[in-house]
C-alpha cells in the first residue's frame, strides 16, 4: 500500500518550481491559481498550462504574464501554454488537475435523462446517475494523466480539483500506485465557517472567529464527509450543536416554491443539521451534495419540493457555458476590466509551500486509506485531516464512524471502488452494478437498465474505452 511519502521530498528549488496545469484553459481554478501564486512571496518559477483546447490556455498564459509584471505582484512567475500534455508535465514538481467535461454534451444529459425517470439530482457530479456516468467518463482521462506523470515527472505531487473527486484521485493510484496525489475540496471549509459563527454565538469571549482557527476531526468520503469534534482554541464547539439545532427546528422549515427566485447554489445547512439530529454527527458538506448520498431527501415528485430543505435543484441550463468566461477574459486582456488580486481561501499554494519544506500545514484532503479511517476499505480514497511537511503527507487518524453512518458511507465507497475496477476493465456490466446499487437509482430494474443504456448511448463518443456490446446496454 502506498505510504503517501514522496520519493524525494523538497527537491524543488523555491525559485525554480515547475507546475504542470492540466485544464489550463480554466476560467475558474486557473485564475485562482494565478492570483494565489502571484501573492506568494517565497516561491517562484513557471506554470505550464495544458488544455485540450489550446487557445484558452494560451489566453491564461498571456493573462498570467501580464499580471506577473504588475508592481503589486509579490513573486516572479512565468506562464506558458503547451499543446502536449507530456511537454507540460515534463520534469514538473507539481501537477494540478482541474478538467471539465464539455457541459453541453455531458452534464445536460446527466441531469435531464434521469429526471425522466423521476430521479432528481441537485449537483450530479459525484454520485447518483450523473456522478456514476461522469466517473466512467473521467477514468480513462485520469489513467492518461497518471501514465504521463509516471513517464515525465514520477516524483511530482499531483493536486486534483476535478469531480468526481474520489474516483478521479483513486484512478491516479490505480494506474500508477507510486504516484504522490491528493484531492482538494473546499466543502469542509464552509462547515468551518458555520462553526466559527456558532462559536461567536455561544462562546462569550469569541469575536470575529476565523474559520481557519476551527479545528475539526474529519472522516468519510468527498461530499459525504463528517465531523465529530470541533474546537476553537481550547473550547469545545461541538457541544453547542444541540442548542443550534433546537433554534433551527422544525426541519425542514420551508415550503415548496419558497426559493423559486433564489440562486441555484443556496444552502442553509438544514440537511446537515437533520442528519446531525438523526445520527449525532455533523455532515460536513453542502446540502446539495449531501442529499444525493441518501435516498430520502430526493424522494420527491416535483423539484420544488426540495425547497423545503432550503436548497434548489441546479438545472442543466445552469451547467452550460453562457460565454461569460471568455468575455471576461477578453475584458482583462483588452484592459477594459482590471483583474483584482484577492484572498481566495484556497489552499493549493499553501500545500505546495508545505511540500517544499517552507511551512507545514494541517488540513483535510482526499487520499488513500492507510488506516486513518479503520472501518472503511483499505486503499480506497477517503477524506480526513493530514499533516503536510517537506517529508510528505501524513494522514491523521480520524477514528471510526457511527455504525449507521458507516453503512451509508461504505456503500458509496463500494460503488466508487466498483466503478474504478469497471473503468480499468472497460466493463460496463460491472459498472451497471454500481449504477444499480446507487441509492438514488430507486426505480424498477427495467427502468434502471434502460436509463443506464440511454446515458451511455447518448454520450457514446466518451465511452470508446468500454465494451459497448455489454449486456447492461441490451
C-alpha positions as CSV (number, residue, x, y, z in Angstrom):
1,X,0.0,0.0,0.0
2,X,1.3,3.5,-0.9
3,X,2.8,5.3,2.1
4,X,1.9,8.8,0.8
5,X,5.6,9.8,1.2
6,X,7.3,11.4,-1.9
7,X,10.4,9.7,-3.3
8,X,12.5,12.8,-3.0
9,X,10.7,15.4,-0.8
10,X,11.6,19.1,-1.1
11,X,14.0,18.7,-4.0
12,X,12.4,21.6,-6.0
13,X,14.1,24.9,-5.7
14,X,11.9,27.6,-4.2
15,X,12.9,29.9,-7.0
16,X,12.6,27.4,-9.9
17,X,9.4,25.5,-9.2
18,X,7.6,24.0,-12.2
19,X,3.8,23.5,-12.1
20,X,2.1,21.5,-14.8
21,X,-1.5,22.5,-15.0
22,X,-4.0,20.1,-16.7
23,X,-7.1,22.1,-17.6
24,X,-5.0,25.2,-18.1
25,X,-7.8,26.9,-20.1
26,X,-10.0,27.0,-16.9
27,X,-11.7,30.3,-16.2
28,X,-12.1,29.5,-12.5
29,X,-9.4,27.4,-10.9
30,X,-6.6,28.6,-13.3
31,X,-7.4,32.2,-12.4
32,X,-7.4,31.4,-8.7
33,X,-4.0,29.7,-9.0
34,X,-2.6,32.7,-10.9
35,X,-4.0,35.0,-8.2
36,X,-2.6,33.0,-5.4
37,X,0.9,32.3,-6.9
38,X,1.5,36.0,-7.6
39,X,0.8,36.8,-3.9
40,X,3.2,34.2,-2.6
41,X,6.5,35.9,-1.9
42,X,8.7,32.9,-1.1
43,X,8.1,30.6,-4.2
44,X,8.5,31.4,-7.8
45,X,9.0,29.5,-11.1
46,X,6.9,28.7,-14.1
47,X,3.5,27.3,-14.8
48,X,3.0,25.1,-17.9
49,X,-0.7,25.3,-18.9
50,X,-2.1,22.4,-20.9
51,X,-5.7,22.1,-22.2
52,X,-7.4,20.1,-24.9
53,X,-8.4,23.5,-26.2
54,X,-5.1,25.3,-26.6
55,X,-6.5,28.8,-27.2
56,X,-8.0,29.3,-23.6
57,X,-4.7,28.0,-22.1
58,X,-2.7,30.5,-24.3
59,X,-5.0,33.3,-23.1
60,X,-4.5,32.3,-19.5
61,X,-0.7,32.3,-20.1
62,X,-0.9,35.8,-21.5
63,X,-3.1,37.0,-18.6
64,X,-0.7,35.4,-16.0
65,X,2.4,37.0,-17.6
66,X,0.7,40.4,-17.7
67,X,-0.3,40.1,-14.0
68,X,3.2,39.0,-13.1
69,X,4.6,42.2,-14.5
70,X,2.4,44.3,-12.3
71,X,4.1,46.1,-9.4
72,X,1.9,44.5,-6.8
73,X,2.9,41.0,-7.8
74,X,4.9,39.6,-4.9
75,X,6.7,36.8,-6.8
76,X,8.3,36.0,-10.2
77,X,6.3,33.5,-12.2
78,X,6.1,32.9,-15.9
79,X,3.2,31.2,-17.6
80,X,3.4,29.3,-20.9
81,X,0.8,27.3,-22.8
82,X,1.5,23.8,-24.3
83,X,-0.2,21.8,-26.9
84,X,1.1,18.5,-25.5
85,X,0.3,17.1,-22.0
86,X,3.7,15.5,-21.9
87,X,5.6,18.7,-22.6
88,X,3.5,20.5,-19.9
89,X,4.3,17.8,-17.3
90,X,8.0,17.2,-18.2
91,X,10.1,17.5,-15.0
92,X,7.2,19.2,-13.2
93,X,7.5,19.5,-9.4
94,X,3.7,19.8,-9.0
95,X,0.8,18.8,-11.2
96,X,-2.6,20.5,-10.8
97,X,-5.7,18.9,-12.4
98,X,-8.9,20.8,-12.9
99,X,-10.6,19.5,-16.0
100,X,-14.2,19.6,-17.1
101,X,-16.3,17.5,-19.4
102,X,-17.9,19.6,-22.2
103,X,-21.1,20.7,-20.3
104,X,-23.3,21.0,-23.4
105,X,-22.6,17.4,-24.3
106,X,-22.5,15.7,-21.0
107,X,-23.8,17.5,-17.9
108,X,-27.1,18.2,-19.6
109,X,-27.8,14.5,-20.3
110,X,-26.5,13.6,-16.8
111,X,-29.2,15.8,-15.2
112,X,-32.1,15.7,-17.7
113,X,-32.3,12.0,-18.6
114,X,-32.6,10.7,-15.0
115,X,-35.4,13.3,-14.4
116,X,-37.5,11.4,-17.0
117,X,-37.4,8.5,-14.5
118,X,-38.2,10.6,-11.5
119,X,-34.6,10.9,-10.3
120,X,-33.7,14.4,-9.2
121,X,-30.0,15.4,-8.6
122,X,-29.1,18.9,-7.3
123,X,-25.5,18.5,-8.5
124,X,-25.0,15.3,-10.4
125,X,-21.2,15.2,-10.3
126,X,-20.3,12.7,-7.6
127,X,-22.9,10.1,-7.0
128,X,-26.4,9.3,-8.4
129,X,-26.8,8.5,-12.2
130,X,-24.9,11.7,-13.2
131,X,-22.0,11.1,-10.8
132,X,-21.7,7.4,-11.9
133,X,-21.6,8.3,-15.7
134,X,-19.3,11.2,-15.0
135,X,-16.9,8.8,-13.2
136,X,-16.9,6.4,-16.1
137,X,-16.0,9.2,-18.5
138,X,-13.3,10.5,-16.2
139,X,-11.4,7.3,-15.5
140,X,-9.8,7.0,-19.0
141,X,-8.7,10.6,-18.8
142,X,-7.1,10.1,-15.3
143,X,-5.4,7.0,-16.5
144,X,-3.7,9.1,-19.2
145,X,-2.8,11.7,-16.6
146,X,-1.2,9.2,-14.2
147,X,0.6,7.5,-17.1
148,X,2.1,10.8,-18.2
149,X,3.1,11.6,-14.6
150,X,4.8,8.2,-14.4
151,X,6.7,8.9,-17.6
152,X,7.5,12.6,-17.3
153,X,7.6,13.6,-13.6
154,X,7.2,10.5,-11.3
155,X,8.2,12.3,-8.2
156,X,5.8,15.2,-8.6
157,X,2.9,15.9,-6.3
158,X,-0.4,15.8,-8.0
159,X,-3.2,18.1,-6.6
160,X,-6.6,17.1,-8.0
161,X,-9.6,19.5,-8.0
162,X,-11.7,17.6,-10.5
163,X,-15.0,15.9,-9.6
164,X,-15.9,13.2,-9.0
165,X,-13.0,13.8,-6.6
166,X,-12.8,10.3,-5.1
167,X,-12.9,8.3,-8.3
168,X,-10.5,10.6,-10.2
169,X,-7.9,10.5,-7.4
170,X,-8.4,6.8,-6.9
171,X,-7.9,6.2,-10.7
172,X,-4.5,8.0,-10.4
173,X,-3.3,5.5,-7.8
174,X,-4.8,2.5,-9.7
175,X,-2.8,3.4,-12.8
176,X,0.4,4.5,-11.0
177,X,0.5,3.0,-7.5
178,X,3.6,5.0,-6.6
179,X,2.1,8.4,-7.5
180,X,2.0,11.2,-5.0
181,X,-1.5,12.5,-5.3
182,X,-4.2,14.2,-3.1
183,X,-7.6,15.6,-3.9
184,X,-8.6,19.1,-2.7
185,X,-12.2,20.2,-2.0
186,X,-13.5,23.3,-0.1
187,X,-16.7,21.8,1.3
188,X,-15.4,21.3,4.8
189,X,-14.1,24.9,4.8
190,X,-17.7,26.1,4.5
191,X,-18.7,24.0,7.5
192,X,-15.8,25.5,9.5
193,X,-17.2,28.9,8.6
194,X,-20.6,27.8,10.1
195,X,-18.8,26.5,13.2
196,X,-17.0,29.8,13.5
197,X,-20.4,31.6,13.5
198,X,-21.6,29.1,16.2
199,X,-18.5,29.9,18.3
200,X,-19.2,33.6,18.1
201,X,-22.8,33.0,19.0
202,X,-22.3,30.7,22.1
203,X,-18.9,31.5,23.4
204,X,-18.8,34.7,25.4
205,X,-15.2,35.7,24.6
206,X,-15.4,34.7,20.9
207,X,-15.4,37.6,18.5
208,X,-14.5,37.7,14.8
209,X,-13.6,34.0,14.9
210,X,-11.6,33.0,11.8
211,X,-12.8,29.7,10.2
212,X,-9.2,28.6,9.9
213,X,-9.0,28.6,13.7
214,X,-11.7,26.0,14.0
215,X,-10.0,22.6,14.4
216,X,-12.2,19.7,13.2
217,X,-11.9,16.0,13.1
218,X,-12.9,15.0,9.5
219,X,-13.8,11.5,8.3
220,X,-15.7,10.0,5.3
221,X,-15.5,10.4,1.6
222,X,-15.6,13.6,-0.5
223,X,-19.0,15.4,-0.4
224,X,-20.1,12.9,2.3
225,X,-17.7,13.9,5.0
226,X,-18.5,14.0,8.7
227,X,-17.2,15.9,11.7
228,X,-17.4,14.5,15.3
229,X,-15.1,17.0,17.0
230,X,-14.8,20.8,16.7
231,X,-12.7,23.1,18.8
232,X,-11.9,26.8,18.8
233,X,-8.7,27.4,20.9
234,X,-9.4,25.3,24.0
235,X,-13.2,25.4,23.7
236,X,-15.4,22.5,22.5
237,X,-17.7,24.0,19.9
238,X,-19.4,20.6,19.1
239,X,-21.2,20.8,22.4
240,X,-23.3,23.8,21.1
241,X,-24.8,21.9,18.1
242,X,-27.8,20.7,20.1
243,X,-28.7,24.3,21.1
244,X,-28.2,25.4,17.5
245,X,-30.3,22.5,16.2
246,X,-33.1,23.5,18.7
247,X,-33.1,27.0,17.3
248,X,-33.3,25.8,13.7
249,X,-36.2,23.4,14.3
250,X,-38.6,22.5,12.8
251,X,-36.7,20.8,10.0
252,X,-37.4,21.3,7.2
253,X,-38.6,24.8,7.8
254,X,-39.7,26.0,4.3
255,X,-42.4,25.3,1.8
256,X,-42.2,24.1,-1.8
257,X,-41.7,27.1,-4.1
258,X,-40.2,29.3,-1.4
259,X,-36.9,29.6,-3.4
260,X,-38.1,29.7,-6.9
261,X,-36.4,33.1,-7.4
262,X,-33.3,32.3,-5.3
263,X,-29.8,31.4,-6.7
264,X,-29.2,27.8,-7.5
265,X,-26.3,27.5,-5.0
266,X,-28.2,28.5,-1.8
267,X,-27.5,26.4,1.3
268,X,-28.8,26.8,4.8
269,X,-27.4,23.5,6.2
270,X,-30.8,22.2,7.0
271,X,-30.0,18.7,5.7
272,X,-26.7,18.7,7.6
273,X,-28.5,19.5,10.8
274,X,-31.2,17.0,10.1
275,X,-28.5,14.3,9.7
276,X,-26.9,15.5,12.9
277,X,-30.3,15.2,14.6
278,X,-30.6,11.6,13.4
279,X,-27.1,10.3,13.8
280,X,-25.4,12.6,16.4
281,X,-22.5,13.5,14.0
282,X,-22.3,16.6,11.8
283,X,-22.4,16.1,8.0
284,X,-19.6,18.4,6.6
285,X,-20.6,19.2,3.1
286,X,-23.1,21.4,1.3
287,X,-26.7,20.2,1.5
288,X,-26.9,19.9,-2.3
289,X,-24.2,17.2,-2.2
290,X,-25.4,15.5,1.0
291,X,-28.9,15.0,-0.4
292,X,-27.5,12.8,-3.2
293,X,-25.9,10.2,-0.9
294,X,-29.1,9.1,0.8
295,X,-32.5,8.3,-0.8
296,X,-34.9,10.1,1.4
297,X,-34.4,13.9,0.7
298,X,-34.8,13.4,-3.1
299,X,-37.8,11.0,-2.9
300,X,-39.9,13.8,-4.4
301,X,-42.4,14.2,-7.3
302,X,-41.7,17.8,-8.1
303,X,-38.3,19.6,-8.0
304,X,-39.7,22.4,-5.9
305,X,-40.3,20.0,-3.0
306,X,-36.6,20.2,-2.3
307,X,-37.1,23.9,-1.4
308,X,-38.5,22.6,2.0
309,X,-34.8,21.9,2.9
310,X,-33.5,25.3,1.9
311,X,-31.9,24.3,-1.4
312,X,-32.7,24.3,-5.1
313,X,-32.1,21.9,-8.0
314,X,-29.4,23.0,-10.3
315,X,-30.9,22.8,-13.8
316,X,-28.9,21.6,-16.7
317,X,-29.2,25.1,-18.2
318,X,-27.1,26.4,-15.4
319,X,-24.3,24.0,-16.3
320,X,-24.0,25.2,-19.9
321,X,-21.4,27.9,-20.5
322,X,-23.0,31.3,-21.2
323,X,-19.9,32.7,-22.7
324,X,-19.2,35.0,-19.7
325,X,-15.8,33.3,-19.0
326,X,-14.3,34.1,-22.4
327,X,-15.9,37.5,-22.4
328,X,-14.4,38.4,-19.1
329,X,-11.0,37.2,-20.2
330,X,-11.2,39.4,-23.2
331,X,-12.0,42.4,-21.0
332,X,-9.0,41.6,-18.8
333,X,-6.7,41.4,-21.8
334,X,-8.1,44.4,-23.5
335,X,-7.7,46.5,-20.4
336,X,-11.5,47.1,-20.1
337,X,-11.6,45.4,-16.7
338,X,-8.9,45.1,-14.1
339,X,-8.0,41.8,-12.5
340,X,-8.0,42.4,-8.8
341,X,-5.8,40.3,-6.5
342,X,-7.8,38.9,-3.7
343,X,-7.7,36.4,-0.8
344,X,-9.1,33.3,-2.5
345,X,-9.4,31.0,0.5
346,X,-7.9,28.1,-1.4
347,X,-5.0,26.0,-0.1
348,X,-3.1,24.7,-3.2
349,X,-0.3,27.2,-2.8
350,X,-0.1,26.7,1.0
351,X,0.1,22.9,0.3
352,X,2.9,23.3,-2.2
353,X,4.8,25.6,0.2
354,X,4.4,22.9,2.9
355,X,5.7,20.1,0.5
356,X,8.7,22.3,-0.4
357,X,9.5,22.4,3.3
358,X,8.7,26.1,3.9
359,X,5.8,25.9,6.3
360,X,3.8,22.9,7.5
361,X,0.1,22.8,7.2
362,X,-2.7,20.7,8.7
363,X,-5.8,20.4,6.5
364,X,-8.3,17.9,5.1
365,X,-7.5,16.2,1.8
366,X,-8.6,13.1,-0.2
367,X,-6.0,10.3,-0.2
368,X,-5.8,6.5,0.1
369,X,-7.0,5.0,3.3
370,X,-3.9,3.6,5.1
371,X,-5.7,3.2,8.4
372,X,-6.9,6.7,9.2
373,X,-10.5,5.5,8.8
374,X,-10.1,1.9,10.0
375,X,-13.8,1.0,9.4
376,X,-13.7,1.9,5.7
377,X,-12.0,-0.1,2.9
378,X,-8.2,-0.1,2.9
379,X,-6.8,1.7,-0.1
380,X,-10.0,3.4,-1.0
381,X,-9.7,7.2,-1.3
382,X,-11.1,8.8,1.9
383,X,-11.3,12.4,3.2
384,X,-9.6,13.1,6.5
385,X,-7.1,15.5,8.1
386,X,-3.5,15.2,7.2
387,X,-0.3,17.0,8.2
388,X,1.8,18.2,5.2
389,X,5.5,18.9,5.5
390,X,8.6,18.7,3.4
391,X,8.6,15.0,4.2
392,X,5.2,14.4,2.6
393,X,1.6,13.9,3.5
394,X,0.8,12.1,6.8
395,X,-2.8,11.2,7.4
396,X,-4.2,11.9,10.9
397,X,-6.1,9.1,12.5
398,X,-9.8,10.0,12.3
399,X,-11.3,7.0,14.0
400,X,-14.5,5.1,13.2
401,X,-17.8,6.4,12.1
402,X,-21.0,5.6,14.0
403,X,-22.3,2.2,12.7
404,X,-25.4,3.6,10.9
405,X,-23.3,6.3,9.2
406,X,-20.6,3.9,8.3
407,X,-23.1,1.8,6.5
408,X,-24.1,4.8,4.3
409,X,-20.5,5.9,3.6
410,X,-19.3,2.3,2.9
411,X,-22.0,1.9,0.3
412,X,-20.6,4.9,-1.5
413,X,-17.0,3.6,-1.1
414,X,-18.0,0.2,-2.5
415,X,-19.7,1.8,-5.6
416,X,-16.7,4.0,-6.2
417,X,-14.3,1.1,-6.0
418,X,-16.5,-0.9,-8.3
419,X,-16.5,2.0,-10.9
420,X,-12.7,2.2,-10.8
421,X,-12.5,-1.6,-11.4
422,X,-15.0,-1.3,-14.2
423,X,-13.3,1.7,-15.8
424,X,-9.9,-0.1,-15.9
425,X,-11.5,-3.3,-17.3
426,X,-13.7,-1.4,-19.8
427,X,-16.6,-3.5,-18.3
428,X,-20.0,-1.7,-18.5
429,X,-21.8,-4.7,-17.0
430,X,-19.7,-4.3,-13.8
431,X,-20.3,-0.5,-14.0
432,X,-24.0,-1.2,-14.0
433,X,-23.8,-3.0,-10.7
434,X,-22.5,0.3,-9.1
435,X,-25.2,2.2,-11.0
436,X,-27.9,-0.1,-9.8
437,X,-26.6,0.0,-6.2
438,X,-26.7,3.8,-6.0
439,X,-29.4,5.0,-3.5
440,X,-30.8,7.4,-6.0
441,X,-31.5,4.8,-8.6
442,X,-34.6,3.7,-6.7
443,X,-36.6,2.7,-9.8
444,X,-37.8,-0.6,-11.3
445,X,-35.0,-2.8,-12.6
446,X,-36.0,-2.4,-16.2
447,X,-36.0,1.4,-15.9
448,X,-32.6,1.4,-14.3
449,X,-31.2,-0.7,-17.1
450,X,-32.9,1.5,-19.8
451,X,-31.6,4.7,-18.2
452,X,-28.1,3.4,-17.9
453,X,-28.1,2.3,-21.6
454,X,-29.6,5.6,-22.7
455,X,-26.9,7.6,-20.8
456,X,-24.1,5.6,-22.3
457,X,-25.6,5.7,-25.8
458,X,-26.2,9.4,-25.7
459,X,-22.6,10.0,-24.6
460,X,-21.2,7.2,-26.7
461,X,-18.3,9.3,-28.0
462,X,-16.9,9.3,-24.5
463,X,-17.0,5.6,-24.0
464,X,-14.5,4.4,-26.5
465,X,-12.5,2.6,-23.7
466,X,-15.5,0.4,-22.8
467,X,-17.2,-2.7,-24.3
468,X,-20.3,-1.2,-25.9
469,X,-21.8,-4.6,-26.6
470,X,-22.3,-5.1,-22.8
471,X,-25.4,-6.9,-21.6
472,X,-26.2,-3.9,-19.4
473,X,-26.9,-1.9,-22.6
474,X,-29.3,-4.5,-24.1
